[in-house]
Amino acid sequence: MKKLQDPNPLIENINTSSSKGIIFAWFLGLAVFSWFNSSVSLGLVTNIILAVGGMFGTSIFLGIPCAMIASQINKSTTGNRESNPQIFNAMGSVAALLSFGVAYLIVQFLR
């Protein structure tokens, strides 16, 4: 049986590191806007749900669309979806910034 191999391991590594950045930005946003903010008092269960659910949710709902946008930009400019890894890197940074902003919006909504 043949093993499936990724055609471009560099892009896979970029996507993995951007996912870690998205999760870090989510926790940083929760820490800044909820945990260390004295004007916000969310319950323990709410904070646990936000931490665990947001960790998975932001990585999936922000990381995947940003990677798809990077892939589409590559395809429209060069004809190959994996031609320019720097676009994937830039979209990973955009996704991390969005994750930080989403943490703010969620905390303000639940306040």
C-alpha positions in Angstrom: 0.0 0.0 0.0 1.3 3.4 -0.9 1.7 6.2 1.6 0.1 9.5 0.8 2.6 12.3 0.8 2.0 16.0 0.9 3.1 17.6 -2.3 4.4 20.7 -0.5 5.6 20.1 3.1 6.6 23.7 3.4 3.0 24.9 3.1 1.9 22.2 5.5 4.5 23.5 8.1 3.3 27.0 7.5 -0.3 26.0 8.1 0.7 24.2 11.3 2.6 27.1 12.7 -0.2 29.6 11.7 -2.7 27.3 13.5 -0.5 27.6 16.6 -0.4 31.3 16.2 -4.2 31.5 15.9 -4.6 29.5 19.1 -2.0 31.7 20.9 -3.8 34.9 19.7 -7.1 33.4 21.0 -5.7 32.8 24.5 -4.0 36.2 24.5 -7.2 37.8 23.6 -9.1 36.0 26.4 -6.4 36.9 28.8 -6.4 40.6 27.9 -10.1 41.1 27.5 -11.5 38.7 30.1 -9.2 37.0 32.6 -7.1 40.1 33.5 -9.8 42.7 33.0 -11.4 43.6 36.3 -14.5 45.0 34.6 -15.4 41.7 33.1 -16.6 38.8 35.3 -17.5 35.7 33.4 -18.1 32.5 35.3 -15.6 29.6 35.5 -17.6 27.3 33.3 -18.0 30.1 30.7 -14.3 30.7 30.7 -13.5 27.0 30.3 -16.0 26.7 27.4 -14.5 29.8 25.8 -10.9 28.5 26.2 -11.5 25.0 24.8 -14.2 25.8 22.3 -12.5 28.9 21.0 -9.2 27.1 20.7 -10.8 24.6 18.3 -13.3 27.0 16.7 -10.9 29.7 15.8 -8.4 27.3 14.4 -11.0 25.7 12.2 -13.3 28.6 11.3 -10.5 31.2 10.8 -7.5 29.0 9.7 -9.2 27.0 7.0 -10.8 29.9 5.2 -7.6 31.9 5.3 -5.7 29.0 3.9 -8.3 28.6 1.2 -8.1 32.3 0.3 -4.3 32.0 0.0 -4.7 29.0 -2.2 -7.2 30.9 -4.4 -4.9 33.9 -4.7 -2.0 31.6 -5.8 -4.2 29.9 -8.3 -5.5 33.2 -9.8 -2.1 34.8 -10.0 0.1 31.8 -11.1 -2.2 29.0 -12.0 -0.8 26.8 -9.3 -2.4 26.7 -5.8 0.9 26.0 -4.0 3.3 28.3 -5.9 3.9 31.0 -3.3 4.2 29.9 0.3 4.6 33.5 1.5 0.9 34.1 0.8 0.0 31.3 3.2 2.3 32.8 5.8 0.7 36.2 5.4 -2.8 34.8 5.6 -1.8 32.9 8.8 -0.8 36.2 10.3 -4.1 37.7 9.2 -6.0 34.8 10.8 -4.1 35.3 14.1 -5.0 39.0 14.2 -8.6 38.0 13.4 -8.5 35.5 16.3 -7.4 38.2 18.7 -10.2 40.4 17.5 -12.8 37.7 17.7 -11.9 37.1 21.3 -12.6 40.7 22.1 -16.0 40.5 20.3 -17.0 37.3 22.1 -16.1 38.6 25.5 -18.0 41.9 24.9 -21.0 39.9 23.7 -21.0 37.6 26.8 -20.4 40.5 29.2 
